[in-house]
């Protein structure tokens, strides 16, 4: 599935640095690590096939 959507948030500089370190500890850059966490949380594999049922919510 094409990755055409983006997710974004704002964090403090300290949080960003801690995230960068955690990503490096896992052998990933920040984008890769965030993608990994999102897929892990919602139960999707790299192909975008949901392994769990998810409820639709308003943004």
PyMOL Python script that loads the backbone (N, CA, C, O; Angstrom):
from pymol import cmd

cmd.read_pdbstr("""\
ATOM      1  N   UNK A   1       0.846  -1.178   0.000  1.00  0.00           N
ATOM      2  CA  UNK A   1       0.000   0.000   0.000  1.00  0.00           C
ATOM      3  C   UNK A   1       0.893   1.244   0.000  1.00  0.00           C
ATOM      4  O   UNK A   1       1.901   1.296   0.704  1.00  0.00           O
ATOM      5  N   UNK A   2       0.521   2.213  -0.775  1.00  0.00           N
ATOM      6  CA  UNK A   2       1.294   3.447  -0.870  1.00  0.00           C
ATOM      7  C   UNK A   2       1.200   4.237   0.434  1.00  0.00           C
ATOM      8  O   UNK A   2       0.119   4.394   1.002  1.00  0.00           O
ATOM      9  N   UNK A   3       2.343   4.728   0.897  1.00  0.00           N
ATOM     10  CA  UNK A   3       2.369   5.563   2.097  1.00  0.00           C
ATOM     11  C   UNK A   3       2.217   7.018   1.663  1.00  0.00           C
ATOM     12  O   UNK A   3       3.198   7.665   1.296  1.00  0.00           O
ATOM     13  N   UNK A   4       0.999   7.528   1.704  1.00  0.00           N
ATOM     14  CA  UNK A   4       0.743   8.879   1.224  1.00  0.00           C
ATOM     15  C   UNK A   4       0.301   9.834   2.328  1.00  0.00           C
ATOM     16  O   UNK A   4       0.141  11.028   2.076  1.00  0.00           O
ATOM     17  N   UNK A   5       0.102   9.337   3.533  1.00  0.00           N
ATOM     18  CA  UNK A   5      -0.379  10.171   4.636  1.00  0.00           C
ATOM     19  C   UNK A   5       0.729  10.384   5.653  1.00  0.00           C
ATOM     20  O   UNK A   5       1.594   9.528   5.838  1.00  0.00           O
ATOM     21  N   UNK A   6       0.692  11.537   6.310  1.00  0.00           N
ATOM     22  CA  UNK A   6       1.704  11.872   7.314  1.00  0.00           C
ATOM     23  C   UNK A   6       1.052  12.056   8.675  1.00  0.00           C
ATOM     24  O   UNK A   6      -0.108  12.456   8.778  1.00  0.00           O
ATOM     25  N   UNK A   7       1.823  11.757   9.721  1.00  0.00           N
ATOM     26  CA  UNK A   7       1.440  12.025  11.102  1.00  0.00           C
ATOM     27  C   UNK A   7       2.461  13.002  11.663  1.00  0.00           C
ATOM     28  O   UNK A   7       3.643  12.932  11.328  1.00  0.00           O
ATOM     29  N   UNK A   8       2.008  13.911  12.515  1.00  0.00           N
ATOM     30  CA  UNK A   8       2.938  14.880  13.093  1.00  0.00           C
ATOM     31  C   UNK A   8       2.513  15.223  14.515  1.00  0.00           C
ATOM     32  O   UNK A   8       1.340  15.118  14.873  1.00  0.00           O
ATOM     33  N   UNK A   9       3.483  15.630  15.310  1.00  0.00           N
ATOM     34  CA  UNK A   9       3.223  16.100  16.663  1.00  0.00           C
ATOM     35  C   UNK A   9       4.335  17.065  17.049  1.00  0.00           C
ATOM     36  O   UNK A   9       5.360  17.143  16.372  1.00  0.00           O
ATOM     37  N   UNK A  10       4.134  17.787  18.124  1.00  0.00           N
ATOM     38  CA  UNK A  10       5.157  18.694  18.641  1.00  0.00           C
ATOM     39  C   UNK A  10       5.625  18.174  19.993  1.00  0.00           C
ATOM     40  O   UNK A  10       4.821  17.749  20.823  1.00  0.00           O
ATOM     41  N   UNK A  11       6.926  18.213  20.198  1.00  0.00           N
ATOM     42  CA  UNK A  11       7.524  17.762  21.451  1.00  0.00           C
ATOM     43  C   UNK A  11       8.593  18.765  21.874  1.00  0.00           C
ATOM     44  O   UNK A  11       8.983  19.642  21.103  1.00  0.00           O
ATOM     45  N   UNK A  12       9.054  18.619  23.100  1.00  0.00           N
ATOM     46  CA  UNK A  12      10.134  19.477  23.584  1.00  0.00           C
ATOM     47  C   UNK A  12      11.455  19.026  22.967  1.00  0.00           C
ATOM     48  O   UNK A  12      11.565  17.891  22.501  1.00  0.00           O
ATOM     49  N   UNK A  13      12.453  19.899  22.960  1.00  0.00           N
ATOM     50  CA  UNK A  13      13.768  19.484  22.459  1.00  0.00           C
ATOM     51  C   UNK A  13      14.324  18.274  23.209  1.00  0.00           C
ATOM     52  O   UNK A  13      14.958  17.408  22.607  1.00  0.00           O
ATOM     53  N   UNK A  14      14.090  18.213  24.521  1.00  0.00           N
ATOM     54  CA  UNK A  14      14.578  17.068  25.302  1.00  0.00           C
ATOM     55  C   UNK A  14      13.904  15.767  24.869  1.00  0.00           C
ATOM     56  O   UNK A  14      14.561  14.733  24.745  1.00  0.00           O
ATOM     57  N   UNK A  15      12.603  15.821  24.642  1.00  0.00           N
ATOM     58  CA  UNK A  15      11.881  14.631  24.196  1.00  0.00           C
ATOM     59  C   UNK A  15      12.374  14.186  22.832  1.00  0.00           C
ATOM     60  O   UNK A  15      12.546  12.991  22.588  1.00  0.00           O
ATOM     61  N   UNK A  16      12.601  15.140  21.944  1.00  0.00           N
ATOM     62  CA  UNK A  16      13.098  14.795  20.609  1.00  0.00           C
ATOM     63  C   UNK A  16      14.461  14.128  20.705  1.00  0.00           C
ATOM     64  O   UNK A  16      14.723  13.152  20.002  1.00  0.00           O
ATOM     65  N   UNK A  17      15.324  14.638  21.559  1.00  0.00           N
ATOM     66  CA  UNK A  17      16.652  14.045  21.717  1.00  0.00           C
ATOM     67  C   UNK A  17      16.551  12.633  22.290  1.00  0.00           C
ATOM     68  O   UNK A  17      17.266  11.732  21.849  1.00  0.00           O
ATOM     69  N   UNK A  18      15.668  12.435  23.270  1.00  0.00           N
ATOM     70  CA  UNK A  18      15.491  11.094  23.840  1.00  0.00           C
ATOM     71  C   UNK A  18      14.950  10.130  22.784  1.00  0.00           C
ATOM     72  O   UNK A  18      15.347   8.965  22.739  1.00  0.00           O
ATOM     73  N   UNK A  19      14.045  10.617  21.936  1.00  0.00           N
ATOM     74  CA  UNK A  19      13.493   9.789  20.864  1.00  0.00           C
ATOM     75  C   UNK A  19      14.579   9.424  19.863  1.00  0.00           C
ATOM     76  O   UNK A  19      14.648   8.285  19.400  1.00  0.00           O
ATOM     77  N   UNK A  20      15.428  10.397  19.530  1.00  0.00           N
ATOM     78  CA  UNK A  20      16.537  10.153  18.601  1.00  0.00           C
ATOM     79  C   UNK A  20      17.469   9.070  19.151  1.00  0.00           C
ATOM     80  O   UNK A  20      17.909   8.187  18.415  1.00  0.00           O
ATOM     81  N   UNK A  21      17.763   9.147  20.444  1.00  0.00           N
ATOM     82  CA  UNK A  21      18.628   8.152  21.089  1.00  0.00           C
ATOM     83  C   UNK A  21      17.963   6.782  21.072  1.00  0.00           C
ATOM     84  O   UNK A  21      18.607   5.784  20.748  1.00  0.00           O
ATOM     85  N   UNK A  22      16.677   6.727  21.418  1.00  0.00           N
ATOM     86  CA  UNK A  22      15.957   5.450  21.430  1.00  0.00           C
ATOM     87  C   UNK A  22      15.932   4.831  20.036  1.00  0.00           C
ATOM     88  O   UNK A  22      16.099   3.620  19.886  1.00  0.00           O
ATOM     89  N   UNK A  23      15.724   5.660  19.022  1.00  0.00           N
ATOM     90  CA  UNK A  23      15.735   5.161  17.643  1.00  0.00           C
ATOM     91  C   UNK A  23      17.099   4.563  17.310  1.00  0.00           C
ATOM     92  O   UNK A  23      17.185   3.470  16.751  1.00  0.00           O
ATOM     93  N   UNK A  24      18.160   5.282  17.655  1.00  0.00           N
ATOM     94  CA  UNK A  24      19.515   4.801  17.376  1.00  0.00           C
ATOM     95  C   UNK A  24      19.798   3.500  18.121  1.00  0.00           C
ATOM     96  O   UNK A  24      20.442   2.602  17.579  1.00  0.00           O
ATOM     97  N   UNK A  25      19.325   3.396  19.348  1.00  0.00           N
ATOM     98  CA  UNK A  25      19.508   2.161  20.118  1.00  0.00           C
ATOM     99  C   UNK A  25      18.842   0.971  19.423  1.00  0.00           C
ATOM    100  O   UNK A  25      19.261  -0.173  19.598  1.00  0.00           O
ATOM    101  N   UNK A  26      17.820   1.246  18.647  1.00  0.00           N
ATOM    102  CA  UNK A  26      17.101   0.203  17.915  1.00  0.00           C
ATOM    103  C   UNK A  26      17.564   0.088  16.472  1.00  0.00           C
ATOM    104  O   UNK A  26      16.942  -0.609  15.670  1.00  0.00           O
ATOM    105  N   UNK A  27      18.662   0.776  16.135  1.00  0.00           N
ATOM    106  CA  UNK A  27      19.240   0.674  14.801  1.00  0.00           C
ATOM    107  C   UNK A  27      18.423   1.352  13.718  1.00  0.00           C
ATOM    108  O   UNK A  27      18.472   0.949  12.556  1.00  0.00           O
ATOM    109  N   UNK A  28      17.666   2.385  14.092  1.00  0.00           N
ATOM    110  CA  UNK A  28      16.799   3.068  13.134  1.00  0.00           C
ATOM    111  C   UNK A  28      17.004   4.573  13.221  1.00  0.00           C
ATOM    112  O   UNK A  28      17.505   5.091  14.219  1.00  0.00           O
ATOM    113  N   UNK A  29      16.605   5.267  12.151  1.00  0.00           N
ATOM    114  CA  UNK A  29      16.533   6.719  12.260  1.00  0.00           C
ATOM    115  C   UNK A  29      15.172   7.054  12.870  1.00  0.00           C
ATOM    116  O   UNK A  29      14.354   6.161  13.090  1.00  0.00           O
ATOM    117  N   UNK A  30      14.929   8.324  13.142  1.00  0.00           N
ATOM    118  CA  UNK A  30      13.692   8.692  13.831  1.00  0.00           C
ATOM    119  C   UNK A  30      12.442   8.339  13.025  1.00  0.00           C
ATOM    120  O   UNK A  30      11.455   7.876  13.597  1.00  0.00           O
ATOM    121  N   UNK A  31      12.468   8.548  11.727  1.00  0.00           N
ATOM    122  CA  UNK A  31      11.300   8.222  10.893  1.00  0.00           C
ATOM    123  C   UNK A  31      11.007   6.731  10.906  1.00  0.00           C
ATOM    124  O   UNK A  31       9.857   6.315  11.048  1.00  0.00           O
ATOM    125  N   UNK A  32      12.053   5.933  10.757  1.00  0.00           N
ATOM    126  CA  UNK A  32      11.873   4.477  10.769  1.00  0.00           C
ATOM    127  C   UNK A  32      11.319   4.010  12.111  1.00  0.00           C
ATOM    128  O   UNK A  32      10.425   3.166  12.168  1.00  0.00           O
ATOM    129  N   UNK A  33      11.869   4.575  13.195  1.00  0.00           N
ATOM    130  CA  UNK A  33      11.440   4.163  14.527  1.00  0.00           C
ATOM    131  C   UNK A  33       9.990   4.565  14.789  1.00  0.00           C
ATOM    132  O   UNK A  33       9.228   3.787  15.364  1.00  0.00           O
ATOM    133  N   UNK A  34       9.603   5.768  14.375  1.00  0.00           N
ATOM    134  CA  UNK A  34       8.221   6.196  14.551  1.00  0.00           C
ATOM    135  C   UNK A  34       7.278   5.310  13.747  1.00  0.00           C
ATOM    136  O   UNK A  34       6.224   4.916  14.246  1.00  0.00           O
ATOM    137  N   UNK A  35       7.642   4.996  12.516  1.00  0.00           N
ATOM    138  CA  UNK A  35       6.823   4.113  11.683  1.00  0.00           C
ATOM    139  C   UNK A  35       6.681   2.745  12.364  1.00  0.00           C
ATOM    140  O   UNK A  35       5.591   2.176  12.411  1.00  0.00           O
ATOM    141  N   UNK A  36       7.794   2.230  12.889  1.00  0.00           N
ATOM    142  CA  UNK A  36       7.782   0.952  13.604  1.00  0.00           C
ATOM    143  C   UNK A  36       6.810   1.004  14.786  1.00  0.00           C
ATOM    144  O   UNK A  36       6.016   0.083  14.975  1.00  0.00           O
ATOM    145  N   UNK A  37       6.867   2.070  15.577  1.00  0.00           N
ATOM    146  CA  UNK A  37       5.990   2.191  16.736  1.00  0.00           C
ATOM    147  C   UNK A  37       4.524   2.282  16.335  1.00  0.00           C
ATOM    148  O   UNK A  37       3.667   1.669  16.971  1.00  0.00           O
ATOM    149  N   UNK A  38       4.235   3.035  15.294  1.00  0.00           N
ATOM    150  CA  UNK A  38       2.854   3.160  14.827  1.00  0.00           C
ATOM    151  C   UNK A  38       2.333   1.804  14.367  1.00  0.00           C
ATOM    152  O   UNK A  38       1.241   1.392  14.759  1.00  0.00           O
ATOM    153  N   UNK A  39       3.104   1.113  13.540  1.00  0.00           N
ATOM    154  CA  UNK A  39       2.666  -0.198  13.043  1.00  0.00           C
ATOM    155  C   UNK A  39       2.508  -1.195  14.184  1.00  0.00           C
ATOM    156  O   UNK A  39       1.578  -2.001  14.183  1.00  0.00           O
ATOM    157  N   UNK A  40       3.412  -1.142  15.154  1.00  0.00           N
ATOM    158  CA  UNK A  40       3.331  -2.038  16.302  1.00  0.00           C
ATOM    159  C   UNK A  40       2.069  -1.755  17.117  1.00  0.00           C
ATOM    160  O   UNK A  40       1.394  -2.683  17.561  1.00  0.00           O
ATOM    161  N   UNK A  41       1.755  -0.488  17.310  1.00  0.00           N
ATOM    162  CA  UNK A  41       0.610  -0.114  18.132  1.00  0.00           C
ATOM    163  C   UNK A  41      -0.722  -0.459  17.480  1.00  0.00           C
ATOM    164  O   UNK A  41      -1.639  -0.918  18.161  1.00  0.00           O
ATOM    165  N   UNK A  42      -0.842  -0.248  16.184  1.00  0.00           N
ATOM    166  CA  UNK A  42      -2.126  -0.500  15.529  1.00  0.00           C
ATOM    167  C   UNK A  42      -2.193  -1.865  14.865  1.00  0.00           C
ATOM    168  O   UNK A  42      -3.205  -2.212  14.258  1.00  0.00           O
ATOM    169  N   UNK A  43      -1.128  -2.636  14.976  1.00  0.00           N
ATOM    170  CA  UNK A  43      -1.158  -4.004  14.490  1.00  0.00           C
ATOM    171  C   UNK A  43      -1.063  -4.152  12.998  1.00  0.00           C
ATOM    172  O   UNK A  43      -1.622  -5.094  12.438  1.00  0.00           O
ATOM    173  N   UNK A  44      -0.372  -3.248  12.336  1.00  0.00           N
ATOM    174  CA  UNK A  44      -0.182  -3.355  10.895  1.00  0.00           C
ATOM    175  C   UNK A  44       1.228  -3.815  10.597  1.00  0.00           C
ATOM    176  O   UNK A  44       2.183  -3.437  11.275  1.00  0.00           O
ATOM    177  N   UNK A  45       1.338  -4.636   9.571  1.00  0.00           N
ATOM    178  CA  UNK A  45       2.648  -5.005   9.073  1.00  0.00           C
ATOM    179  C   UNK A  45       3.120  -3.957   8.092  1.00  0.00           C
ATOM    180  O   UNK A  45       2.397  -3.000   7.812  1.00  0.00           O
ATOM    181  N   UNK A  46       4.309  -4.119   7.570  1.00  0.00           N
ATOM    182  CA  UNK A  46       4.852  -3.159   6.614  1.00  0.00           C
ATOM    183  C   UNK A  46       3.979  -2.966   5.374  1.00  0.00           C
ATOM    184  O   UNK A  46       4.044  -1.919   4.731  1.00  0.00           O
ATOM    185  N   UNK A  47       3.172  -3.956   5.037  1.00  0.00           N
ATOM    186  CA  UNK A  47       2.334  -3.854   3.850  1.00  0.00           C
ATOM    187  C   UNK A  47       1.067  -3.060   4.112  1.00  0.00           C
ATOM    188  O   UNK A  47       0.350  -2.716   3.173  1.00  0.00           O
ATOM    189  N   UNK A  48       0.779  -2.761   5.381  1.00  0.00           N
ATOM    190  CA  UNK A  48      -0.406  -1.982   5.693  1.00  0.00           C
ATOM    191  C   UNK A  48      -1.660  -2.798   5.919  1.00  0.00           C
ATOM    192  O   UNK A  48      -2.757  -2.240   5.924  1.00  0.00           O
ATOM    193  N   UNK A  49      -1.533  -4.106   6.106  1.00  0.00           N
ATOM    194  CA  UNK A  49      -2.688  -4.958   6.371  1.00  0.00           C
ATOM    195  C   UNK A  49      -2.925  -5.021   7.867  1.00  0.00           C
ATOM    196  O   UNK A  49      -2.073  -5.498   8.617  1.00  0.00           O
ATOM    197  N   UNK A  50      -4.066  -4.547   8.298  1.00  0.00           N
ATOM    198  CA  UNK A  50      -4.366  -4.510   9.719  1.00  0.00           C
ATOM    199  C   UNK A  50      -4.567  -5.916  10.261  1.00  0.00           C
ATOM    200  O   UNK A  50      -5.306  -6.714   9.684  1.00  0.00           O
ATOM    201  N   UNK A  51      -3.910  -6.212  11.367  1.00  0.00           N
ATOM    202  CA  UNK A  51      -4.069  -7.502  12.024  1.00  0.00           C
ATOM    203  C   UNK A  51      -5.111  -7.413  13.133  1.00  0.00           C
ATOM    204  O   UNK A  51      -5.529  -8.439  13.669  1.00  0.00           O
ATOM    205  N   UNK A  52      -5.539  -6.195  13.485  1.00  0.00           N
ATOM    206  CA  UNK A  52      -6.523  -5.980  14.529  1.00  0.00           C
ATOM    207  C   UNK A  52      -7.671  -5.154  13.969  1.00  0.00           C
ATOM    208  O   UNK A  52      -7.496  -4.370  13.035  1.00  0.00           O
ATOM    209  N   UNK A  53      -8.836  -5.341  14.549  1.00  0.00           N
ATOM    210  CA  UNK A  53      -9.958  -4.469  14.204  1.00  0.00           C
ATOM    211  C   UNK A  53      -9.746  -3.147  14.923  1.00  0.00           C
ATOM    212  O   UNK A  53      -9.370  -3.134  16.095  1.00  0.00           O
ATOM    213  N   UNK A  54      -9.981  -2.043  14.241  1.00  0.00           N
ATOM    214  CA  UNK A  54      -9.819  -0.736  14.859  1.00  0.00           C
ATOM    215  C   UNK A  54     -11.112   0.040  14.731  1.00  0.00           C
ATOM    216  O   UNK A  54     -11.833  -0.084  13.741  1.00  0.00           O
ATOM    217  N   UNK A  55     -11.398   0.844  15.748  1.00  0.00           N
ATOM    218  CA  UNK A  55     -12.602   1.667  15.731  1.00  0.00           C
ATOM    219  C   UNK A  55     -12.291   2.994  15.065  1.00  0.00           C
ATOM    220  O   UNK A  55     -11.220   3.563  15.278  1.00  0.00           O
ATOM    221  N   UNK A  56     -13.212   3.486  14.266  1.00  0.00           N
ATOM    222  CA  UNK A  56     -13.052   4.790  13.628  1.00  0.00           C
ATOM    223  C   UNK A  56     -13.314   5.874  14.657  1.00  0.00           C
ATOM    224  O   UNK A  56     -14.282   5.798  15.414  1.00  0.00           O
ATOM    225  N   UNK A  57     -12.458   6.878  14.686  1.00  0.00           N
ATOM    226  CA  UNK A  57     -12.628   7.995  15.599  1.00  0.00           C
ATOM    227  C   UNK A  57     -12.461   9.292  14.845  1.00  0.00           C
ATOM    228  O   UNK A  57     -11.807   9.337  13.803  1.00  0.00           O
ATOM    229  N   UNK A  58     -13.051  10.343  15.369  1.00  0.00           N
ATOM    230  CA  UNK A  58     -12.900  11.667  14.760  1.00  0.00           C
ATOM    231  C   UNK A  58     -11.570  12.255  15.184  1.00  0.00           C
ATOM    232  O   UNK A  58     -11.115  12.018  16.303  1.00  0.00           O
ATOM    233  N   UNK A  59     -10.948  13.013  14.312  1.00  0.00           N
ATOM    234  CA  UNK A  59      -9.677  13.681  14.635  1.00  0.00           C
ATOM    235  C   UNK A  59      -9.894  14.839  15.558  1.00  0.00           C
ATOM    236  O   UNK A  59      -8.938  15.517  15.934  1.00  0.00           O
TER     237      UNK A  59
END
""", "prot")
cmd.dss("prot")
cmd.show_as("cartoon", "prot")
cmd.util.cbc("prot")
cmd.orient("prot")
